[in-house]
């Protein structure tokens, strides 16, 4: 009986740990200068004007969370209050020349109309204290009040996805 109770407590703890919010949730963030696909400086768009959904991939691991990415592409966010875009983390892909990644970004922008920017030197990571995002596809949701409402770097569990959609629904 004690073994069964221990096992059930262990499972409950493991599930709740996987669904825990990031310590960045609730953190206020400020403006950040990033780069456009042609390497021109640009301030992070719409910060403080709209809710921001930012995809921050390491190009070495751009396929991480592919099912989530595919779902988001197939079901674009239908809200005038949310601005969704990508910021490619160039610094954590030293084997991929920035010029080649930027050319791929420009091609994707032209083909899909998606808004994609670049971060050549951990500008976003360092300004917002995102921590180690190397080898990660990070998802960040920032409110109009410049507060992080969701952050996940790395593989998203089903609990992570459920939390993301709960947050998204609150701000649509």
C-alpha positions in Angstrom: 0.0 0.0 0.0 2.8 2.4 0.9 4.5 1.6 -2.4 1.3 2.4 -4.4 0.9 5.7 -2.5 4.5 6.6 -3.0 4.2 5.9 -6.8 1.0 7.9 -7.1 2.6 10.9 -5.2 5.6 10.6 -7.5 3.4 10.7 -10.6 1.5 13.6 -9.4 4.7 15.5 -8.6 6.2 14.7 -12.0 3.0 15.8 -13.8 2.8 19.1 -11.9 6.5 19.8 -12.4 6.1 19.4 -16.2 3.2 21.8 -16.2 4.9 24.5 -14.0 5.2 28.0 -15.3 8.5 29.5 -16.2 10.0 31.8 -13.6 10.0 34.4 -16.3 6.2 34.6 -16.3 5.2 37.9 -14.9 8.6 39.6 -15.7 8.4 43.1 -17.2 10.5 43.5 -20.4 11.7 46.5 -22.3 12.5 47.5 -25.9 15.2 45.6 -27.7 16.9 46.4 -31.0 17.1 43.3 -33.2 17.8 43.0 -37.0 15.6 42.6 -40.0 16.2 39.9 -42.6 18.7 42.2 -44.4 20.6 42.8 -41.2 19.3 46.4 -40.7 18.7 47.4 -37.0 15.1 47.5 -36.0 13.3 47.9 -32.6 11.3 44.9 -31.6 8.0 45.7 -33.3 4.7 46.5 -31.6 6.1 46.1 -28.1 3.6 47.8 -25.7 1.1 48.3 -28.5 -0.1 44.7 -29.1 0.4 41.3 -27.4 3.4 39.6 -28.9 3.8 36.0 -29.8 7.5 35.5 -30.5 9.0 32.3 -31.9 12.7 32.4 -31.0 14.4 29.4 -32.7 18.0 28.3 -32.8 18.4 27.5 -36.5 20.3 24.3 -35.6 17.1 23.1 -33.9 14.4 24.8 -36.0 12.5 21.5 -36.3 12.0 21.2 -32.5 8.3 21.4 -31.6 7.5 20.7 -35.3 4.0 19.5 -34.5 3.3 22.7 -32.6 4.8 24.8 -35.4 2.7 23.0 -38.0 -0.4 23.5 -36.0 0.2 27.2 -35.6 0.9 27.5 -39.4 -2.4 25.7 -40.2 -4.3 27.7 -37.6 -3.1 31.3 -37.7 -4.1 33.5 -34.8 -7.1 35.5 -35.7 -6.8 38.6 -33.5 -6.0 42.2 -34.2 -4.5 42.4 -30.7 -1.8 39.8 -31.2 1.3 40.2 -33.4 3.1 36.9 -34.1 6.5 36.8 -35.6 9.8 35.0 -35.5 13.3 36.1 -34.3 16.0 33.7 -35.4 18.7 33.2 -32.8 21.7 33.4 -35.1 24.4 33.4 -32.3 23.6 29.8 -31.2 24.2 28.4 -34.7 27.9 29.2 -35.3 28.3 26.6 -38.1 25.5 28.2 -40.2 26.7 31.5 -41.8 24.4 34.4 -40.9 24.2 35.4 -44.5 22.8 32.0 -45.5 20.3 32.0 -42.7 19.2 35.5 -43.6 18.8 34.5 -47.2 16.6 31.6 -46.1 14.6 34.0 -43.9 14.1 36.4 -46.8 12.9 33.5 -49.0 10.4 32.4 -46.2 9.1 35.9 -45.8 8.6 36.3 -49.5 6.9 32.9 -49.8 4.6 33.1 -46.8 4.4 36.7 -45.8 5.5 35.8 -42.3 7.4 38.4 -40.3 10.8 37.1 -39.4 13.7 39.0 -37.8 17.1 38.0 -36.6 19.2 38.2 -33.4 22.9 38.0 -34.3 24.3 38.5 -30.7 21.8 37.3 -28.1 20.2 40.7 -28.0 16.8 39.5 -27.1 18.0 36.7 -24.8 20.2 39.0 -22.8 17.9 42.0 -22.6 15.0 39.9 -21.3 17.1 37.4 -19.3 15.8 34.3 -21.2 18.7 32.1 -20.0 20.2 29.3 -22.1 18.2 29.0 -25.3 20.9 27.3 -27.2 19.6 24.2 -29.1 16.0 25.4 -28.4 12.9 26.5 -30.2 11.6 29.1 -27.6 8.0 30.4 -27.5 7.4 33.7 -25.8 4.1 35.5 -25.2 4.3 39.1 -24.0 1.3 41.2 -23.1 0.6 44.8 -24.1 1.8 45.7 -20.6 5.2 44.3 -21.6 4.9 41.4 -19.2 5.9 37.8 -20.1 2.7 35.7 -19.9 4.3 32.5 -21.3 7.8 31.3 -21.9 9.1 27.8 -22.9 12.5 27.0 -24.3 12.9 23.5 -25.7 10.6 20.6 -26.4 7.0 21.4 -25.4 5.1 18.7 -23.4 1.4 18.3 -23.8 1.0 20.3 -20.5 3.2 23.1 -22.0 1.0 23.3 -25.1 -2.2 23.3 -23.0 -0.8 26.2 -20.9 0.2 28.1 -24.0 -3.3 27.8 -25.5 -4.8 28.8 -22.2 -2.7 32.0 -22.1 -3.4 32.7 -25.8 -7.1 32.4 -25.3 -7.0 34.9 -22.4 -5.5 37.6 -24.6 -7.3 37.0 -28.0 
